[in-house]
Amino acid sequence: MKRKWSLYLGKFSGIAVYIHWTFLILVGWIFLMHTQMGHGWAAGLWGVAFILALFTCVVLHEFGHALTAKRYKIRTKDITIYPIGGIASLESMPEKPGQELLVALAGPAVNLIIAAVLWIYLKSTGAMPDMETLKDAKHMQDLPFAFNLLVANTALCAFNLIPAFPMDGGRVLRAILAFRMERAKATRVAAGIGQFLAMLFIFFGFFFNFWLVFIGLVIYLGAGGEAAYEATKSILAGFRVTDVLMTRFTALSPGDTLEKAVEVLLDGQEQDFLVIANEQVQGVLTSKELIHGLSSFGKSSLISNIMRRDFITLTPDMDLQDVYIKMTTNSCTAYPVQQDGKLLGMVDKKNINELLLVQQALQ
């Protein structure tokens, strides 16, 4: 799937790699920072080369997660590089604690392996700087390129093992706790520890380094989001698609205009529609795609021009937890439900949210 505002770099093992345009701002800033330190354009190019080498290690880190998850039949949609790091878009994390532990540790392990290889290289070539050299060095350029990369990979490994979501260490902690307690409770405990650490980061950040405040906020929000996500999955446990099946809905035709779809949208509470022809589902139209289609093609355009054709078909006995996970990792929020080739109805995110509200009220 093409990512907006991102440059496609290629694909490895079926996983597409993108770089977000904001990463170019970081590269430009690194170049200017080094040149303004009085070392000229050569120092600027050194800084750019180093940041590119470092983010290559970040990509390898994310592939560590992705390829380990692949062993457990968990697909990774893509890997995207941002100025703050990389994100591997796994469809889900393994439910079994042992598997989640391995997937979470795989990324930091890659950085540790890279650091070990660089250490062996520096030792074998006699390029490893001694303590005097380290003390006398005033800038990064005064030390071997490989040594700086070794230190950076070691720091990446340590940073990612902080026991707080969304760091790898948060998932490691959750996996360890899940060996002795339910996953939902393990998530709550891990999230609580993460948020406590986040508050410490924020507190000390005001006195020592403001970057700690930013890191603390990211950890606090990430821990809260992970806890809420796991709590939602826990509530949906035991429910099936048939429990939220909508049998009364408005079906549209591929030959209908966007104007007709807008009339239906404004006339009721429905926001997602099935597009049906000859008693077969041809596509799905969401309100977001409808609005985008209106601005791009006008109200006279046909629904067939903008409807989604890559929709997922559900069966009534499917686990609602699995459907919820699909909805959180896929931009499509409505799915047709069929059995033996016959359309029974549809499920959308709004209906699942209503079930969640009911269950939360009952609890």
Buried (B, 14 or more C-beta within 10 A) or exposed (E): EEBEEBBEBEEEEEBBBBBBEEBEEBBEEBBEEBBEEEBEEEBBEBBBEBBEBBBEBBBBBBBBBBBBBBEBEBBBBBBBBBBEBBBBBBBBBBEBBEBBBBBBBBBBBBBBBBBEEBBEBBEEEEEBBEEEEEEEEEEBBEBBBBBBBBBBBBEBBEBBBBBBBBBBBBBBBBBBBBEEEEBBBBBBBBBBBBBEBBEEBBEEBEEEEEEBBBBBBBBBBBBBEBBEBBBBBBBBEEBBBBBBBBEEBEBBBBEBBBEBBBEBBEEEEBBBBBBBBEEEBBBBBBBEBBEEBBEEEEEEBBBBEBBBEEBBEBEBEBBBBBBBBBBBEBEBBBBBBBEEEEBBBBBBBBBBEEBBEEBEEEE
